[in-house]
Amino acid sequence: MLERIRGELRGVGEQSAAVVVGPIDYEVLVPAGDAARLRLAVGEQVEFLLLHYLESQANGAVFRPRLVGFSSEA
């Protein structure tokens, strides 16, 4: 299970942040309230606590992994 991610914040969208860890880019869904604050940190090192789940499409035959990042346990 994935617990946390640390890396360079490459960009921030409406609902997600792009985090680069070594040669891998991750899309991390973030709470809307954190997006504005995160836009000021683009290019810096960030750390998120993660919730990792599989999202089902249609009848459950296809699953897409999702990462949701939080800046604190609260």
N, C-alpha and C positions, 0 to 999 in steps of 0.2 A: 504494500500500500504506500502511496506517496504521501509524505507528511509536510514537507516544506520545499520551497524552491528559492534559490539565491542566484541572481545574475544581473545583467545589464538591462535596464528598461529601455527598449528600443522604440516603443510607441504606445499610445493610448487611444482607444476608440471610445464609443459611447458606452459599451458594456464589457470591454476586454482590454487587456494589456499584453503587449508582445515582450517576452522576456527571453534574452539570449543567454544560454548556459553552454559555454564551449562552442562546439559547432552546431548545436541544436537550438532552434527557435521554438518557443512554446507560446500558445495562446492561453491566457489565464483569464477567465471571466472574473470581473470585479464588481462590487456593489457600486451603484450609480453615484452614491455619495462620495466615494473615494476617487472617482475618475478625474475630477477637477484638480484635486491635490496631486495626483500622480502625474498629470500633464506637466507640472512644474519640475518633476524629477526625471524627465526623459534624458537618457545618457548616463544616469547614475546607477549605482548598485542598489538593488531592492531585494527584499525578502518577503515572501508570503507564506502564511500557513495555508495548507491546502485541504480542500474537500475534493476527493476524486470519485467520480461516479460514471456509470455508463448510461447514456441517453438512448432510448429505444425509438426507432422510426417505424411508422406504419403498424404492422402486426407483431412487432418484436423480433423480427427475423434479422434486423440490422441494428447493431449497436455502435454508437460513437462515443469514445472516451471524452470526458469533460473534466477540466480543472477549474475550481472556483477558489480564488485567492483572497485571503483576509489579512489585514495588517496586524491584527492582534487576536488573541483568543476570545476577547469580549465580543 
